[in-house]
Amino acid sequence: MKITLNGELRDLTGPTVQDTLNEIGLGAAKVATALNGAFLPAGSRANTTLTDGDTLEVVAPMQGG
């Protein structure tokens, strides 16, 4: 399926948000996700199915001072 991931059109297998995170190497990472502009809690990722044309934003927290 084709989705926009962090502003870049990608062809990913999915089908869930968690599967997609696993596919891009962030399956175990502490990240925030938004699907089509709405915050998606970590507990919902495994049950949320992606479809062609969806927009997924994945943001990792930054440390610094």
mmCIF file of the N, C-alpha and C atoms, coordinates in Angstrom:
data_MODEL
# 
_entry.id   MODEL 
# 
loop_
_atom_site.group_PDB 
_atom_site.id 
_atom_site.type_symbol 
_atom_site.label_atom_id 
_atom_site.label_alt_id 
_atom_site.label_comp_id 
_atom_site.label_asym_id 
_atom_site.label_entity_id 
_atom_site.label_seq_id 
_atom_site.pdbx_PDB_ins_code 
_atom_site.Cartn_x 
_atom_site.Cartn_y 
_atom_site.Cartn_z 
_atom_site.occupancy 
_atom_site.B_iso_or_equiv 
_atom_site.pdbx_formal_charge 
_atom_site.auth_seq_id 
_atom_site.auth_comp_id 
_atom_site.auth_asym_id 
_atom_site.auth_atom_id 
_atom_site.pdbx_PDB_model_num 
ATOM 1   N N  . MET A 1 1  ? 0.834  -1.166 0.000  1.00 0.00 ? 1  MET A N  1 
ATOM 2   C CA . MET A 1 1  ? 0.000  0.000  0.000  1.00 0.00 ? 1  MET A CA 1 
ATOM 3   C C  . MET A 1 1  ? 0.880  1.231  0.000  1.00 0.00 ? 1  MET A C  1 
ATOM 4   N N  . LYS A 1 2  ? 0.368  2.312  -0.546 1.00 0.00 ? 2  LYS A N  1 
ATOM 5   C CA . LYS A 1 2  ? 1.111  3.570  -0.586 1.00 0.00 ? 2  LYS A CA 1 
ATOM 6   C C  . LYS A 1 2  ? 0.538  4.514  0.462  1.00 0.00 ? 2  LYS A C  1 
ATOM 7   N N  . ILE A 1 3  ? 1.413  4.949  1.374  1.00 0.00 ? 3  ILE A N  1 
ATOM 8   C CA . ILE A 1 3  ? 1.029  5.935  2.376  1.00 0.00 ? 3  ILE A CA 1 
ATOM 9   C C  . ILE A 1 3  ? 2.090  7.035  2.386  1.00 0.00 ? 3  ILE A C  1 
ATOM 10  N N  . THR A 1 4  ? 1.742  8.150  2.977  1.00 0.00 ? 4  THR A N  1 
ATOM 11  C CA . THR A 1 4  ? 2.712  9.214  3.187  1.00 0.00 ? 4  THR A CA 1 
ATOM 12  C C  . THR A 1 4  ? 3.236  9.069  4.606  1.00 0.00 ? 4  THR A C  1 
ATOM 13  N N  . LEU A 1 5  ? 4.528  8.823  4.723  1.00 0.00 ? 5  LEU A N  1 
ATOM 14  C CA . LEU A 1 5  ? 5.179  8.627  6.015  1.00 0.00 ? 5  LEU A CA 1 
ATOM 15  C C  . LEU A 1 5  ? 6.137  9.793  6.242  1.00 0.00 ? 5  LEU A C  1 
ATOM 16  N N  . ASN A 1 6  ? 5.824  10.603 7.233  1.00 0.00 ? 6  ASN A N  1 
ATOM 17  C CA . ASN A 1 6  ? 6.643  11.782 7.536  1.00 0.00 ? 6  ASN A CA 1 
ATOM 18  C C  . ASN A 1 6  ? 6.909  12.630 6.293  1.00 0.00 ? 6  ASN A C  1 
ATOM 19  N N  . GLY A 1 7  ? 5.857  12.838 5.509  1.00 0.00 ? 7  GLY A N  1 
ATOM 20  C CA . GLY A 1 7  ? 5.939  13.706 4.342  1.00 0.00 ? 7  GLY A CA 1 
ATOM 21  C C  . GLY A 1 7  ? 6.493  13.062 3.081  1.00 0.00 ? 7  GLY A C  1 
ATOM 22  N N  . GLU A 1 8  ? 6.827  11.779 3.140  1.00 0.00 ? 8  GLU A N  1 
ATOM 23  C CA . GLU A 1 8  ? 7.408  11.080 1.992  1.00 0.00 ? 8  GLU A CA 1 
ATOM 24  C C  . GLU A 1 8  ? 6.503  9.932  1.571  1.00 0.00 ? 8  GLU A C  1 
ATOM 25  N N  . LEU A 1 9  ? 6.165  9.867  0.293  1.00 0.00 ? 9  LEU A N  1 
ATOM 26  C CA . LEU A 1 9  ? 5.340  8.779  -0.221 1.00 0.00 ? 9  LEU A CA 1 
ATOM 27  C C  . LEU A 1 9  ? 6.141  7.490  -0.151 1.00 0.00 ? 9  LEU A C  1 
ATOM 28  N N  . ARG A 1 10 ? 5.576  6.469  0.507  1.00 0.00 ? 10 ARG A N  1 
ATOM 29  C CA . ARG A 1 10 ? 6.259  5.185  0.684  1.00 0.00 ? 10 ARG A CA 1 
ATOM 30  C C  . ARG A 1 10 ? 5.321  4.053  0.308  1.00 0.00 ? 10 ARG A C  1 
ATOM 31  N N  . ASP A 1 11 ? 5.888  2.979  -0.177 1.00 0.00 ? 11 ASP A N  1 
ATOM 32  C CA . ASP A 1 11 ? 5.142  1.763  -0.486 1.00 0.00 ? 11 ASP A CA 1 
ATOM 33  C C  . ASP A 1 11 ? 5.502  0.744  0.592  1.00 0.00 ? 11 ASP A C  1 
ATOM 34  N N  . LEU A 1 12 ? 4.577  0.485  1.520  1.00 0.00 ? 12 LEU A N  1 
ATOM 35  C CA . LEU A 1 12 ? 4.827  -0.382 2.668  1.00 0.00 ? 12 LEU A CA 1 
ATOM 36  C C  . LEU A 1 12 ? 3.788  -1.492 2.713  1.00 0.00 ? 12 LEU A C  1 
ATOM 37  N N  . THR A 1 13 ? 4.104  -2.570 3.427  1.00 0.00 ? 13 THR A N  1 
ATOM 38  C CA . THR A 1 13 ? 3.193  -3.708 3.444  1.00 0.00 ? 13 THR A CA 1 
ATOM 39  C C  . THR A 1 13 ? 2.121  -3.606 4.516  1.00 0.00 ? 13 THR A C  1 
ATOM 40  N N  . GLY A 1 14 ? 2.409  -2.960 5.669  1.00 0.00 ? 14 GLY A N  1 
ATOM 41  C CA . GLY A 1 14 ? 1.409  -2.858 6.733  1.00 0.00 ? 14 GLY A CA 1 
ATOM 42  C C  . GLY A 1 14 ? 1.013  -4.237 7.224  1.00 0.00 ? 14 GLY A C  1 
ATOM 43  N N  . PRO A 1 15 ? -0.219 -4.538 7.525  1.00 0.00 ? 15 PRO A N  1 
ATOM 44  C CA . PRO A 1 15 ? -1.390 -3.687 7.315  1.00 0.00 ? 15 PRO A CA 1 
ATOM 45  C C  . PRO A 1 15 ? -1.688 -2.735 8.475  1.00 0.00 ? 15 PRO A C  1 
ATOM 46  N N  . THR A 1 16 ? -1.077 -2.965 9.645  1.00 0.00 ? 16 THR A N  1 
ATOM 47  C CA . THR A 1 16 ? -1.390 -2.099 10.781 1.00 0.00 ? 16 THR A CA 1 
ATOM 48  C C  . THR A 1 16 ? -0.278 -1.064 10.969 1.00 0.00 ? 16 THR A C  1 
ATOM 49  N N  . VAL A 1 17 ? -0.577 -0.062 11.794 1.00 0.00 ? 17 VAL A N  1 
ATOM 50  C CA . VAL A 1 17 ? 0.432  0.941  12.121 1.00 0.00 ? 17 VAL A CA 1 
ATOM 51  C C  . VAL A 1 17 ? 1.628  0.273  12.786 1.00 0.00 ? 17 VAL A C  1 
ATOM 52  N N  . GLN A 1 18 ? 1.386  -0.664 13.705 1.00 0.00 ? 18 GLN A N  1 
ATOM 53  C CA . GLN A 1 18 ? 2.495  -1.348 14.378 1.00 0.00 ? 18 GLN A CA 1 
ATOM 54  C C  . GLN A 1 18 ? 3.324  -2.144 13.391 1.00 0.00 ? 18 GLN A C  1 
ATOM 55  N N  . ASP A 1 19 ? 2.689  -2.824 12.438 1.00 0.00 ? 19 ASP A N  1 
ATOM 56  C CA . ASP A 1 19 ? 3.430  -3.557 11.408 1.00 0.00 ? 19 ASP A CA 1 
ATOM 57  C C  . ASP A 1 19 ? 4.322  -2.607 10.612 1.00 0.00 ? 19 ASP A C  1 
ATOM 58  N N  . THR A 1 20 ? 3.803  -1.434 10.309 1.00 0.00 ? 20 THR A N  1 
ATOM 59  C CA . THR A 1 20 ? 4.565  -0.438 9.561  1.00 0.00 ? 20 THR A CA 1 
ATOM 60  C C  . THR A 1 20 ? 5.757  0.050  10.371 1.00 0.00 ? 20 THR A C  1 
ATOM 61  N N  . LEU A 1 21 ? 5.553  0.309  11.656 1.00 0.00 ? 21 LEU A N  1 
ATOM 62  C CA . LEU A 1 21 ? 6.677  0.715  12.504 1.00 0.00 ? 21 LEU A CA 1 
ATOM 63  C C  . LEU A 1 21 ? 7.746  -0.378 12.544 1.00 0.00 ? 21 LEU A C  1 
ATOM 64  N N  . ASN A 1 22 ? 7.318  -1.623 12.644 1.00 0.00 ? 22 ASN A N  1 
ATOM 65  C CA . ASN A 1 22 ? 8.269  -2.739 12.609 1.00 0.00 ? 22 ASN A CA 1 
ATOM 66  C C  . ASN A 1 22 ? 9.040  -2.747 11.289 1.00 0.00 ? 22 ASN A C  1 
ATOM 67  N N  . GLU A 1 23 ? 8.331  -2.533 10.196 1.00 0.00 ? 23 GLU A N  1 
ATOM 68  C CA . GLU A 1 23 ? 8.925  -2.573 8.862  1.00 0.00 ? 23 GLU A CA 1 
ATOM 69  C C  . GLU A 1 23 ? 9.986  -1.486 8.674  1.00 0.00 ? 23 GLU A C  1 
ATOM 70  N N  . ILE A 1 24 ? 9.794  -0.329 9.288  1.00 0.00 ? 24 ILE A N  1 
ATOM 71  C CA . ILE A 1 24 ? 10.765 0.760  9.121  1.00 0.00 ? 24 ILE A CA 1 
ATOM 72  C C  . ILE A 1 24 ? 11.804 0.794  10.241 1.00 0.00 ? 24 ILE A C  1 
ATOM 73  N N  . GLY A 1 25 ? 11.776 -0.232 11.109 1.00 0.00 ? 25 GLY A N  1 
ATOM 74  C CA . GLY A 1 25 ? 12.796 -0.353 12.138 1.00 0.00 ? 25 GLY A CA 1 
ATOM 75  C C  . GLY A 1 25 ? 12.518 0.398  13.424 1.00 0.00 ? 25 GLY A C  1 
ATOM 76  N N  . LEU A 1 26 ? 11.267 0.824  13.631 1.00 0.00 ? 26 LEU A N  1 
ATOM 77  C CA . LEU A 1 26 ? 10.906 1.568  14.840 1.00 0.00 ? 26 LEU A CA 1 
ATOM 78  C C  . LEU A 1 26 ? 9.887  0.842  15.702 1.00 0.00 ? 26 LEU A C  1 
ATOM 79  N N  . GLY A 1 27 ? 9.780  -0.465 15.519 1.00 0.00 ? 27 GLY A N  1 
ATOM 80  C CA . GLY A 1 27 ? 8.766  -1.236 16.226 1.00 0.00 ? 27 GLY A CA 1 
ATOM 81  C C  . GLY A 1 27 ? 8.868  -1.180 17.734 1.00 0.00 ? 27 GLY A C  1 
ATOM 82  N N  . ALA A 1 28 ? 10.075 -1.143 18.265 1.00 0.00 ? 28 ALA A N  1 
ATOM 83  C CA . ALA A 1 28 ? 10.262 -1.129 19.720 1.00 0.00 ? 28 ALA A CA 1 
ATOM 84  C C  . ALA A 1 28 ? 10.634 0.258  20.240 1.00 0.00 ? 28 ALA A C  1 
ATOM 85  N N  . ALA A 1 29 ? 10.738 1.235  19.348 1.00 0.00 ? 29 ALA A N  1 
ATOM 86  C CA . ALA A 1 29 ? 11.159 2.577  19.749 1.00 0.00 ? 29 ALA A CA 1 
ATOM 87  C C  . ALA A 1 29 ? 10.031 3.335  20.449 1.00 0.00 ? 29 ALA A C  1 
ATOM 88  N N  . LYS A 1 30 ? 10.414 4.242  21.318 1.00 0.00 ? 30 LYS A N  1 
ATOM 89  C CA . LYS A 1 30 ? 9.456  5.137  21.976 1.00 0.00 ? 30 LYS A CA 1 
ATOM 90  C C  . LYS A 1 30 ? 9.213  6.302  21.029 1.00 0.00 ? 30 LYS A C  1 
ATOM 91  N N  . VAL A 1 31 ? 8.087  6.268  20.340 1.00 0.00 ? 31 VAL A N  1 
ATOM 92  C CA . VAL A 1 31 ? 7.750  7.311  19.374 1.00 0.00 ? 31 VAL A CA 1 
ATOM 93  C C  . VAL A 1 31 ? 6.307  7.747  19.576 1.00 0.00 ? 31 VAL A C  1 
ATOM 94  N N  . ALA A 1 32 ? 5.991  8.908  19.053 1.00 0.00 ? 32 ALA A N  1 
ATOM 95  C CA . ALA A 1 32 ? 4.611  9.389  19.001 1.00 0.00 ? 32 ALA A CA 1 
ATOM 96  C C  . ALA A 1 32 ? 4.129  9.211  17.569 1.00 0.00 ? 32 ALA A C  1 
ATOM 97  N N  . THR A 1 33 ? 2.855  8.879  17.418 1.00 0.00 ? 33 THR A N  1 
ATOM 98  C CA . THR A 1 33 ? 2.311  8.673  16.079 1.00 0.00 ? 33 THR A CA 1 
ATOM 99  C C  . THR A 1 33 ? 1.032  9.480  15.890 1.00 0.00 ? 33 THR A C  1 
ATOM 100 N N  . ALA A 1 34 ? 0.844  9.923  14.657 1.00 0.00 ? 34 ALA A N  1 
ATOM 101 C CA . ALA A 1 34 ? -0.393 10.594 14.264 1.00 0.00 ? 34 ALA A CA 1 
ATOM 102 C C  . ALA A 1 34 ? -0.823 10.009 12.927 1.00 0.00 ? 34 ALA A C  1 
ATOM 103 N N  . LEU A 1 35 ? -2.080 9.653  12.840 1.00 0.00 ? 35 LEU A N  1 
ATOM 104 C CA . LEU A 1 35 ? -2.630 9.081  11.616 1.00 0.00 ? 35 LEU A CA 1 
ATOM 105 C C  . LEU A 1 35 ? -3.651 10.051 11.054 1.00 0.00 ? 35 LEU A C  1 
ATOM 106 N N  . ASN A 1 36 ? -3.398 10.513 9.835  1.00 0.00 ? 36 ASN A N  1 
ATOM 107 C CA . ASN A 1 36 ? -4.276 11.471 9.166  1.00 0.00 ? 36 ASN A CA 1 
ATOM 108 C C  . ASN A 1 36 ? -4.557 12.692 10.044 1.00 0.00 ? 36 ASN A C  1 
ATOM 109 N N  . GLY A 1 37 ? -3.508 13.144 10.740 1.00 0.00 ? 37 GLY A N  1 
ATOM 110 C CA . GLY A 1 37 ? -3.598 14.363 11.527 1.00 0.00 ? 37 GLY A CA 1 
ATOM 111 C C  . GLY A 1 37 ? -4.097 14.206 12.946 1.00 0.00 ? 37 GLY A C  1 
ATOM 112 N N  . ALA A 1 38 ? -4.460 13.002 13.345 1.00 0.00 ? 38 ALA A N  1 
ATOM 113 C CA . ALA A 1 38 ? -4.985 12.760 14.700 1.00 0.00 ? 38 ALA A CA 1 
ATOM 114 C C  . ALA A 1 38 ? -4.004 11.899 15.481 1.00 0.00 ? 38 ALA A C  1 
ATOM 115 N N  . PHE A 1 39 ? -3.724 12.301 16.733 1.00 0.00 ? 39 PHE A N  1 
ATOM 116 C CA . PHE A 1 39 ? -2.833 11.533 17.604 1.00 0.00 ? 39 PHE A CA 1 
ATOM 117 C C  . PHE A 1 39 ? -3.321 10.102 17.707 1.00 0.00 ? 39 PHE A C  1 
ATOM 118 N N  . LEU A 1 40 ? -2.390 9.153  17.623 1.00 0.00 ? 40 LEU A N  1 
ATOM 119 C CA . LEU A 1 40 ? -2.722 7.734  17.738 1.00 0.00 ? 40 LEU A CA 1 
ATOM 120 C C  . LEU A 1 40 ? -1.945 7.156  18.918 1.00 0.00 ? 40 LEU A C  1 
ATOM 121 N N  . PRO A 1 41 ? -2.635 6.791  20.015 1.00 0.00 ? 41 PRO A N  1 
ATOM 122 C CA . PRO A 1 41 ? -1.939 6.243  21.178 1.00 0.00 ? 41 PRO A CA 1 
ATOM 123 C C  . PRO A 1 41 ? -1.227 4.931  20.856 1.00 0.00 ? 41 PRO A C  1 
ATOM 124 N N  . ALA A 1 42 ? -0.143 4.682  21.571 1.00 0.00 ? 42 ALA A N  1 
ATOM 125 C CA . ALA A 1 42 ? 0.653  3.470  21.345 1.00 0.00 ? 42 ALA A CA 1 
ATOM 126 C C  . ALA A 1 42 ? -0.193 2.207  21.471 1.00 0.00 ? 42 ALA A C  1 
ATOM 127 N N  . GLY A 1 43 ? -1.126 2.188  22.396 1.00 0.00 ? 43 GLY A N  1 
ATOM 128 C CA . GLY A 1 43 ? -1.959 1.014  22.601 1.00 0.00 ? 43 GLY A CA 1 
ATOM 129 C C  . GLY A 1 43 ? -2.915 0.709  21.463 1.00 0.00 ? 43 GLY A C  1 
ATOM 130 N N  . SER A 1 44 ? -3.101 1.664  20.558 1.00 0.00 ? 44 SER A N  1 
ATOM 131 C CA . SER A 1 44 ? -4.020 1.472  19.424 1.00 0.00 ? 44 SER A CA 1 
ATOM 132 C C  . SER A 1 44 ? -3.314 1.069  18.133 1.00 0.00 ? 44 SER A C  1 
ATOM 133 N N  . ARG A 1 45 ? -2.011 1.116  18.127 1.00 0.00 ? 45 ARG A N  1 
ATOM 134 C CA . ARG A 1 45 ? -1.268 0.892  16.873 1.00 0.00 ? 45 ARG A CA 1 
ATOM 135 C C  . ARG A 1 45 ? -1.458 -0.505 16.292 1.00 0.00 ? 45 ARG A C  1 
ATOM 136 N N  . ALA A 1 46 ? -1.496 -1.520 17.137 1.00 0.00 ? 46 ALA A N  1 
ATOM 137 C CA . ALA A 1 46 ? -1.612 -2.901 16.641 1.00 0.00 ? 46 ALA A CA 1 
ATOM 138 C C  . ALA A 1 46 ? -2.996 -3.185 16.062 1.00 0.00 ? 46 ALA A C  1 
ATOM 139 N N  . ASN A 1 47 ? -3.992 -2.397 16.448 1.00 0.00 ? 47 ASN A N  1 
ATOM 140 C CA . ASN A 1 47 ? -5.362 -2.623 15.976 1.00 0.00 ? 47 ASN A CA 1 
ATOM 141 C C  . ASN A 1 47 ? -5.817 -1.613 14.936 1.00 0.00 ? 47 ASN A C  1 
ATOM 142 N N  . THR A 1 48 ? -4.934 -0.694 14.556 1.00 0.00 ? 48 THR A N  1 
ATOM 143 C CA . THR A 1 48 ? -5.302 0.342  13.591 1.00 0.00 ? 48 THR A CA 1 
ATOM 144 C C  . THR A 1 48 ? -4.746 -0.025 12.221 1.00 0.00 ? 48 THR A C  1 
ATOM 145 N N  . THR A 1 49 ? -5.646 -0.250 11.282 1.00 0.00 ? 49 THR A N  1 
ATOM 146 C CA . THR A 1 49 ? -5.273 -0.661 9.929  1.00 0.00 ? 49 THR A CA 1 
ATOM 147 C C  . THR A 1 49 ? -5.064 0.565  9.047  1.00 0.00 ? 49 THR A C  1 
ATOM 148 N N  . LEU A 1 50 ? -4.015 0.514  8.266  1.00 0.00 ? 50 LEU A N  1 
ATOM 149 C CA . LEU A 1 50 ? -3.734 1.567  7.292  1.00 0.00 ? 50 LEU A CA 1 
ATOM 150 C C  . LEU A 1 50 ? -4.379 1.231  5.956  1.00 0.00 ? 50 LEU A C  1 
ATOM 151 N N  . THR A 1 51 ? -4.704 2.261  5.196  1.00 0.00 ? 51 THR A N  1 
ATOM 152 C CA . THR A 1 51 ? -5.227 2.078  3.848  1.00 0.00 ? 51 THR A CA 1 
ATOM 153 C C  . THR A 1 51 ? -4.451 2.990  2.901  1.00 0.00 ? 51 THR A C  1 
ATOM 154 N N  . ASP A 1 52 ? -4.511 2.674  1.616  1.00 0.00 ? 52 ASP A N  1 
ATOM 155 C CA . ASP A 1 52 ? -3.853 3.507  0.612  1.00 0.00 ? 52 ASP A CA 1 
ATOM 156 C C  . ASP A 1 52 ? -4.243 4.965  0.802  1.00 0.00 ? 52 ASP A C  1 
ATOM 157 N N  . GLY A 1 53 ? -3.237 5.825  0.744  1.00 0.00 ? 53 GLY A N  1 
ATOM 158 C CA . GLY A 1 53 ? -3.480 7.256  0.825  1.00 0.00 ? 53 GLY A CA 1 
ATOM 159 C C  . GLY A 1 53 ? -3.408 7.833  2.229  1.00 0.00 ? 53 GLY A C  1 
ATOM 160 N N  . ASP A 1 54 ? -3.298 6.975  3.259  1.00 0.00 ? 54 ASP A N  1 
ATOM 161 C CA . ASP A 1 54 ? -3.199 7.484  4.625  1.00 0.00 ? 54 ASP A CA 1 
ATOM 162 C C  . ASP A 1 54 ? -1.903 8.271  4.802  1.00 0.00 ? 54 ASP A C  1 
ATOM 163 N N  . THR A 1 55 ? -1.914 9.140  5.818  1.00 0.00 ? 55 THR A N  1 
ATOM 164 C CA . THR A 1 55 ? -0.741 9.907  6.190  1.00 0.00 ? 55 THR A CA 1 
ATOM 165 C C  . THR A 1 55 ? -0.373 9.539  7.610  1.00 0.00 ? 55 THR A C  1 
ATOM 166 N N  . LEU A 1 56 ? 0.845  9.054  7.791  1.00 0.00 ? 56 LEU A N  1 
ATOM 167 C CA . LEU A 1 56 ? 1.334  8.655  9.111  1.00 0.00 ? 56 LEU A CA 1 
ATOM 168 C C  . LEU A 1 56 ? 2.559  9.503  9.456  1.00 0.00 ? 56 LEU A C  1 
ATOM 169 N N  . GLU A 1 57 ? 2.494  10.139 10.618 1.00 0.00 ? 57 GLU A N  1 
ATOM 170 C CA . GLU A 1 57 ? 3.617  10.890 11.136 1.00 0.00 ? 57 GLU A CA 1 
ATOM 171 C C  . GLU A 1 57 ? 4.177  10.134 12.339 1.00 0.00 ? 57 GLU A C  1 
ATOM 172 N N  . VAL A 1 58 ? 5.485  9.969  12.359 1.00 0.00 ? 58 VAL A N  1 
ATOM 173 C CA . VAL A 1 58 ? 6.174  9.279  13.451 1.00 0.00 ? 58 VAL A CA 1 
ATOM 174 C C  . VAL A 1 58 ? 7.251  10.225 13.962 1.00 0.00 ? 58 VAL A C  1 
ATOM 175 N N  . VAL A 1 59 ? 7.176  10.534 15.266 1.00 0.00 ? 59 VAL A N  1 
ATOM 176 C CA . VAL A 1 59 ? 8.104  11.496 15.854 1.00 0.00 ? 59 VAL A CA 1 
ATOM 177 C C  . VAL A 1 59 ? 8.765  10.863 17.066 1.00 0.00 ? 59 VAL A C  1 
ATOM 178 N N  . ALA A 1 60 ? 10.094 10.908 17.094 1.00 0.00 ? 60 ALA A N  1 
ATOM 179 C CA . ALA A 1 60 ? 10.852 10.405 18.238 1.00 0.00 ? 60 ALA A CA 1 
ATOM 180 C C  . ALA A 1 60 ? 11.186 11.567 19.168 1.00 0.00 ? 60 ALA A C  1 
ATOM 181 N N  . PRO A 1 61 ? 11.121 11.340 20.485 1.00 0.00 ? 61 PRO A N  1 
ATOM 182 C CA . PRO A 1 61 ? 11.471 12.411 21.419 1.00 0.00 ? 61 PRO A CA 1 
ATOM 183 C C  . PRO A 1 61 ? 12.957 12.760 21.298 1.00 0.00 ? 61 PRO A C  1 
ATOM 184 N N  . MET A 1 62 ? 13.269 14.020 21.557 1.00 0.00 ? 62 MET A N  1 
ATOM 185 C CA . MET A 1 62 ? 14.656 14.470 21.494 1.00 0.00 ? 62 MET A CA 1 
ATOM 186 C C  . MET A 1 62 ? 15.122 14.831 22.888 1.00 0.00 ? 62 MET A C  1 
ATOM 187 N N  . GLN A 1 63 ? 16.380 14.542 23.159 1.00 0.00 ? 63 GLN A N  1 
ATOM 188 C CA . GLN A 1 63 ? 16.978 14.918 24.429 1.00 0.00 ? 63 GLN A CA 1 
ATOM 189 C C  . GLN A 1 63 ? 17.962 16.048 24.180 1.00 0.00 ? 63 GLN A C  1 
ATOM 190 N N  . GLY A 1 64 ? 18.153 16.819 25.171 1.00 0.00 ? 64 GLY A N  1 
ATOM 191 C CA . GLY A 1 64 ? 19.116 17.906 25.041 1.00 0.00 ? 64 GLY A CA 1 
ATOM 192 C C  . GLY A 1 64 ? 18.961 18.894 26.160 1.00 0.00 ? 64 GLY A C  1 
ATOM 193 N N  . GLY A 1 65 ? 19.741 19.913 26.114 1.00 0.00 ? 65 GLY A N  1 
ATOM 194 C CA . GLY A 1 65 ? 19.658 20.867 27.202 1.00 0.00 ? 65 GLY A CA 1 
ATOM 195 C C  . GLY A 1 65 ? 19.848 22.276 26.755 1.00 0.00 ? 65 GLY A C  1 
# 
